Amino acid sequence: MKLALLSYWHVHARDYEREALANPGTEIAVVWDENPERGAAEAARIGVRFEPDLDAVLAHPAIDGVIVTTATSEHHRVLIAAARAGKHIFTEKVIAATTNEAIEVLQAVDEAGVVMAVCLPRLSNGYTRAVKALIDGGELGRITYFRMRVGHNGAMRTESDPDGWLPAQFHNLAEAQGGALIDLGAHPLYLARYLVGMPESVSATYGYVTGRAVEDHAVATLRFADGAIAVTEVSFIDQPGTWELEVHGDRGMVRIEQPDLELRIRRARANRRERSDWEPVEVPADLASPFDQWVEQVKTGNSDADHLALALDLTRLAEACNRSASEGMAIQPSGG
């Protein structure tokens, strides 16, 4: 499958480049970038052709699919153009900055009959599968609380990185369409949606410690119809980085956190006044990467409708968070 890599705007572009070069079923045939100087340099680095005209890339009959790692502001335009050109699509999260734009993308994908996947990598992790199995099997009882924190120090100004190690465009509101929440914060949002469900309302608070135009850390609280609560925390200023996940139910709780990343469960005793000691939970192996899964889906011609529905809900949640932080009130996620 010959692929076009559309932009090196996102920090994960090189990760998907490596996967495409390593997968025996794919090759990168051409690079396009909204920044021609950046795109030409990256194309030369990996020894492929750079094409400054996106329409020319998408019109080429030899191109089977695209990897989309443009600015978030470009997703709507680029994804729809790729779908209408009949190209299969692998894209960095989120689908788009707004629900309406994301719906229009998915409609174009459906009408074109192409296979699209959004990179939601933590769904492939063994610990996510283990927690989902515990919830589905009733081991935790009725789910009452979810909390996940993920953070790194990419926005921190240090002696070695005076502007932080994240690329400058991540702090450009017009291009990124948000800050820590819409990017790194997508992980706790889609895991909350996957493990607990879609909330009734979202309340978000953003912080601007480094004084940039976009938030560098954020907290979002999700309220569910059955009374459950999910708290999602994200940071570009954590020293050191953080990664914590816990899910509580009326029969027990599970937790995983750095540095050991061991998944453990603690169960309620029969009288509910005590809890058991912590017990390790067996974690299955990770699934194939989202990129490799997409390649297999293209081979079979089968899109994953549940995956795309989850990706749409991620956009709904991210948009609700942005609105909540801006308007200072709880927001009901848009319909989708």
VENZILIN-V420809 format. One line per field, one symbol per residue. phi: phi as a letter, one per 40 degrees, with the letter a starting at -180 (. if undefined). burial: + if it has 24 or more other ideal C-beta (glycine too) atoms within 12 Angstrom, else -. Layout:
# VENZILIN-V420809
phi->???
burial->???
This chain:
# VENZILIN-V420809
phi->.cbbccgbccccdcccdccccccccbaccabbacbdcccccccccbgbcbbcbcdcdcccccccabbbbcddccddcccccccccgccbbbcccdacbcdccccccccccccgccbbbcbcccccccccccccccccgccgccbabaabaaabccccbccbdbgcccdccbcdcccgibdccbccccccccccccbhcccabbbbbbbccgccbcbaabbbbbbccgcbbbbbaabbcbccbabaabbbcbiabaaacccfccbbbbccdcgcbbcccbcbcbccccdcdccccdcccccgbcccccccccccccdcccccdcccccgacbcdcca
burial->++++++++++++++-++-++--+--++++++++++--++--++--+-++++--+--++-+--+++++++++++++++++++++++-+++++++++++++-++++++-++--+-++++++++++++-++++++-++---++--++++++++++++++-------+-++-+++---+++++++++++++++++++++++++-+++++++--+-+-+++++++++++---+++++++++++---++++++++-++++++------+++++-------------+-------++++++++++----++--+++++++++++++++++++-----+-++-+
